[in-house]
């Protein structure tokens, strides 16, 4: 058994014996590092899903004057009050940043411009 295996086994025995201490240590670390941890985690998701960094996101947001690409409003919901990254589901190409309402609306209309036009005509006619 190597040194690292022995260390891992000892750490596991300690964690099993003292779950409250381990939780307290994790909670303390998380409170100190929360902002940086969440930013890094969010950037990891941006890179994995959309091939963009936090900086790319911020640049796109600035180009949209800090508002939704459709309605111009602020992020309307979501745990972190961030815009949704709108993308073409077929190609993966990022189109812009949308508030939750606009993102859901075009998603529910299946990202189909024809359906969106019909919906707009319907609303204007009534």
N, C-alpha and C positions, 0 to 999 in steps of 0.2 A: 504494500500500500504506500503510495507516494505522500509527500508532505501535504500537498493540496487536498488529497482525498481525506487525510486525517483531519485537516482544518475544516473541511466541509462537514465531516461527520460530527466533529465537536460543536460546530455552529448549529447543526440541526438538533443535536441533543439539548443544547442550551435553549434554542427557540422552542422546542417541545416542552421543556421544563418551565419556561418563563414567557408564555405568550403575551402577557400583559406588558412586560418590559419591552419586548420587541415591538409591540404595537405603539407604545409610547415613544420609543426611539424613532420609529418611522414617521409618526405624526409630527414630532418635533422637527425632523429633517424636512418634511413636506411643507410645513408652515414657513420655514426659513427660505426654502427654494421654490416655492409654488409658482411664482411668475416666470422664472427662467425655465422651470420644468414644463409648464404648460405651453410656453412659446416654442420650445424645442419639439415637444410632442405634436403641436399643431403644424409646425414646419415639416415634420416627418410625414404627416398625412398629406400636406400640400404637395410635397415632392412625389410621394408614392402615387397619389391619385391624379394629379394635374401637371406634374413636372414643373412646379413653380415654388419659389422660396417665399419667405415672409416679406422680403424686400420687393419681389415681383408683385405680391399682393398689395403692398403699400403703394407702389407706383401705379398700379391699376386703379386703386381707390382714389388716389390724387387726380388721375386723369378724369375720373368721374366726379370730381369735386366733392369727394367724400359721401356721395349719395348713390342710391340704387340706379343701375343703368336704365331701368324702365321708368320708374316713378320719381326718381330723384330724392326720395326720402331716406331717412336713416335706417339702420338695421331694426326691424320691427319686433323680432323675438329671437329666441335662441338663448342658450345658457350663457354664451360669452358675448352676446351682442355683436356678432360679426356677420358680415355678408356671406351669403352662399356663393360658391364659385359656380357660375352657370357654364355648362359645357355641352357640346354636341355629343350625344350618347353614341352615335355611330362612329365618329372620328376621334373623339376625345379632346377636340380643340376647344380651348377656353374662349368663351364669348364675352364674359364680363362678370361683374359682381352684382348680385341681386338681393333685395330684402327678402325675407322669408315669404311674405305674401305673394310677391311677383314671381318668385321661384316656384312656389306651389301652383300658382295659376297656370303658368305655361306648361308645367309638368302635367297637371290634370288635363290640359288640352293637348297632351301628347306632343308638345313642341312642334305642332303643325300650324304654319302660318295661315293656311286656308281656313282652318277651324277658328283661329283667332280673328280673322277678318269677318267670318260669319257671325261670331259672337259680338263683335263690335257693331256690325250692321243691325243685329237684333236689338242691342241696347239703344242704338240711335233711333230705331223705328218705334220704340215703345215709349 
